[in-house]
Amino acid sequence: MESSTVAKCKAKKRKNSTHTAQEEAKRFKTEQRDDEVLQCGPASCLPRVSVLPDCLQQPIALNELTELLQYAALGKAGGIKKPSWCRLRHHRKVKGVNVVIVEDLTQSHFYKHYLCLQHLRTSYTSRVTFTPSSVDVVSGIFSSQVPKQDSLSVSKPDEELQEAMKNHPIITVFGTERRGLTAYVLTEDEMIKNNYPVKGMPGFEEFVCTNCADCVTDSSPLFGIDCEMCVTKDGKELTRVSLVDSDGKCLMDELVKPPNHILNYCTKFSGITPAMLQPVTTTLQDVQEMLIRTLPHEAVLVGHSLEHDLIALKLIHKHVIDTSLLYKRECGRRFKLKVLTGIILKRKIQTEDMLGHHPTEDALAALELAQYFIKTGPRQVLEIHWKALWRETREEPSQSHRFSDVLHALGRSVAFLGKDSSHKQCNSDKEVLKSFRNLKTQPFFSVLQFSTLSNHLKSYFPHQERHHQMTCSRLQDMCVVFAGPFPTGFSDGDVKQLFSFCGAVRKVKMLNTVVRVHAEIEFELLEGAMLAVKTLNGLNVLGQSIKVQRPVCESMLDLDVTLKALMGDALNARHLYAVKMNHSMTECISTSTKVNGHASDAECLDVTPVETVNGLLPAKINKWLHLNTSKSELCEESVRETFGHFGTVKRVILSAKPKESTGHARIVFVNSEDRRAALNSSEDLWKKNYLICPSLTPVHLPSWVGAEIKETTHRHSSAQEQQMDVVMRKLDRCLQKLFRFLPAGTLSVVVLLGHASTNGHLPGLCLMEVKQDC
């Protein structure tokens, strides 16, 4: 009978394989109406965001994120199409958009410290994996292109310039009046914020200080400086340095041989080749001494992103002017030296026909750019070069506008706050939050950059990939069970076949002791491990009673609490996990009392008020297995027919890889009461060969851990874990305060950026919610 049902399902599936896109659209509209049933009264007209069902397990990238942000901010009236991967209902009622960028935090961090992030896991009902970006996310958001529309007419150049004068970063930082050079020398605080080597700061203990005076005057001499670097095992090291005086005369142009073996000469950028360095004997210490002898006490060093040069020189100099910070751009972005030199000095440098950059040429260009800015004054610089530099680089010649320009043109206020903010730099997440709350008027579109946790990770875990592997290893433990003893000759294939009745098995590792055979089984999903402990513990396998249990380790101490929290996760509230067992397997598992006196994870959680526990029968004895039985195959029609008796089934997700059959599925009901009704009817479902439990693995994760985890003997210490928990709780509280401060109707997006690596990306996470009225 079972095989005939499956055959019918397959036949119908072939018959329906020609479904048109129109029918799929009709089905999605039906799902939308089902969603509306969940809300009534005025609340049904509030904006809501959700991920499309077919896109739940597809990671999004920066361009997909900007699709949503542009649609939320500009909508159909702005000529913006609906996002391809999500739905924002009643978008016209969105009152504002707030984006928080959390650097270096990964999706694995989120679920490893799931219990610490109470606000994030309970307040945001939409979640999707985020692919780390190779470009700056903040810049990518504001610079994203918006299709040109007649209704989005950008103001005339003169009007735009006058508007820019009010809040352009050059004007807000330097004012409008022409001033002496001391007005542009970085303060100590500015040097620290921009990662300059400063005496007394950690990491610069071995750096050499120049003999500079405590203060300089407007008549102090300027010196342009530029360095070229290579890559060694210790990172970037100096290979060439050039110094020019205020008249443009070259005072020094020295090649330097690094003490470590060179891994990459970076010839394309540095111009340095192995042949050039082969006869060189000059060391870093030599050029440090030459610079100290050459520079007068009141010297002011000028360079473009000069912090990199001083770090390569391992030199501390108190008085510097950085041309990348003089010619400021929005959102903390910087112009390239090549661009500034071409537009302002009308001179080409770093041309393609050159072999790399020439440091003397670059040092002279930076010096002349600083001299021009000081002589001309910030207001005149902006007025003269507005069209050629700021405005034309803001708008592409194609039929599109920059997103930030369109927002300004429509009179919608924009704000960016964080460590890279040109308006107000913030050193901590608390400062970012405080600055945002102290704004005189709340901006319509805001981006906040949180970097405190990133600094913590780099401080405590300098090897990011190793730290990620250890984090994933802790998550992996939650999907692992140990089982045995098995009969002699029992293979890993036999173990996989047996445990596959509970869910997809990722891998099996046989543990052959001197006397008996055991196995370590890792499931793809949390539900598989949970059901294995519940249903197979005490099973009689060919005359051998096996025990199935969780690993006993530190990471599992709060497992029951974590599983209970995951059951209550908003993403799982209406979801049910079901396993279809064939008739012979069901007969093998009969019910009675606890086996060996052990209660399962599900029994400990005790969230249902009846004799069954989370859809699982209490315990089993007298179990045995016939290994020649085949797995029962599920099809969507039979699942809908069975579970439709408890309420409207919105969606059935069959957990199978292409071309593979499946015996387990995720069932999504329209409301949580229907799911509870199914859980309370677990005994009736058992008679129909169904084993069920609440969903644990969030639906956007096709696998709980994801990537393959390398074997590692490294483990975080308890102190490191506790410190990480503390930092996570602080981050969560900070985000909670921000969320409470946002006006109702604001689309709140939190992006955990993940981590870009040379050996592959560590995925991040995007959380979304529209704040409702309290």
Sequence and secondary structure as in RCSB ss.txt:
>XXXX:A:sequence
MESSTVAKCKAKKRKNSTHTAQEEAKRFKTEQRDDEVLQCGPASCLPRVSVLPDCLQQPIALNELTELLQYAALG
KAGGIKKPSWCRLRHHRKVKGVNVVIVEDLTQSHFYKHYLCLQHLRTSYTSRVTFTPSSVDVVSGIFSSQVPKQD
SLSVSKPDEELQEAMKNHPIITVFGTERRGLTAYVLTEDEMIKNNYPVKGMPGFEEFVCTNCADCVTDSSPLFGI
DCEMCVTKDGKELTRVSLVDSDGKCLMDELVKPPNHILNYCTKFSGITPAMLQPVTTTLQDVQEMLIRTLPHEAV
LVGHSLEHDLIALKLIHKHVIDTSLLYKRECGRRFKLKVLTGIILKRKIQTEDMLGHHPTEDALAALELAQYFIK
TGPRQVLEIHWKALWRETREEPSQSHRFSDVLHALGRSVAFLGKDSSHKQCNSDKEVLKSFRNLKTQPFFSVLQF
STLSNHLKSYFPHQERHHQMTCSRLQDMCVVFAGPFPTGFSDGDVKQLFSFCGAVRKVKMLNTVVRVHAEIEFEL
LEGAMLAVKTLNGLNVLGQSIKVQRPVCESMLDLDVTLKALMGDALNARHLYAVKMNHSMTECISTSTKVNGHAS
DAECLDVTPVETVNGLLPAKINKWLHLNTSKSELCEESVRETFGHFGTVKRVILSAKPKESTGHARIVFVNSEDR
RAALNSSEDLWKKNYLICPSLTPVHLPSWVGAEIKETTHRHSSAQEQQMDVVMRKLDRCLQKLFRFLPAGTLSVV
VLLGHASTNGHLPGLCLMEVKQDC
>XXXX:A:secstr
 HHHHHHHHHHHHHHGGG  HHHHHHHHHHHHHHHHHT  GGGGGS EEEE GGGTTS B HHHHHHHHHHHHHT
GGGT    SSEEEETGGG  EEEEEEETT  HHHHHHTGGG HHHHHH  EEEEE   SS HHHHHHH EEE  T
TS    HHHHHHHHHHH HHHHHH SS   GGGGS  HHHHHHTT   TTSTT TT EE    S   TTS EEEE
EEEEEEETTEEEEEEEEEE TT  EEEEEE   SS EEE  HHHH   HHHHTT    HHHHHHHHHHHS TT E
EEESSHHHHHHHHTEE S EEEHHHHSB GGG B  HHHHHHHHS    S TTSSS  HHHHHHHHHHHHHHHHH
H HHHHHHHHIIIIIIHHHS SSSEEEHHHHHHHTT  EEEEBTT SS B SSHHHHHHHHHT SS  SEEEEEE
 HHHHHHHHH S HHHHHHHHHHHHHHTTEEEEEEE TT  HHHHHHHHTTTS EEEEEEEE SS EEEEEEESS
HHHHHHHHHHHTTEEETTEE EEE   SGGGTTHHHHHHHHHT GGGTTEEEEEE  HHHHHH EE S BTTB  
HHHHH  SSSSSBTTB S EESEE  TT       HHHHHHHHGGGS EEEEEE   TT   SEEEEEESSHHHH
HHHHHTHHHHHHTTEEEEE  S TT SSSS S          HHHHHHHHHHHHHHHHHHHHHHHHS TTEEEEE
EE  B  TT  B EEEEEEE    
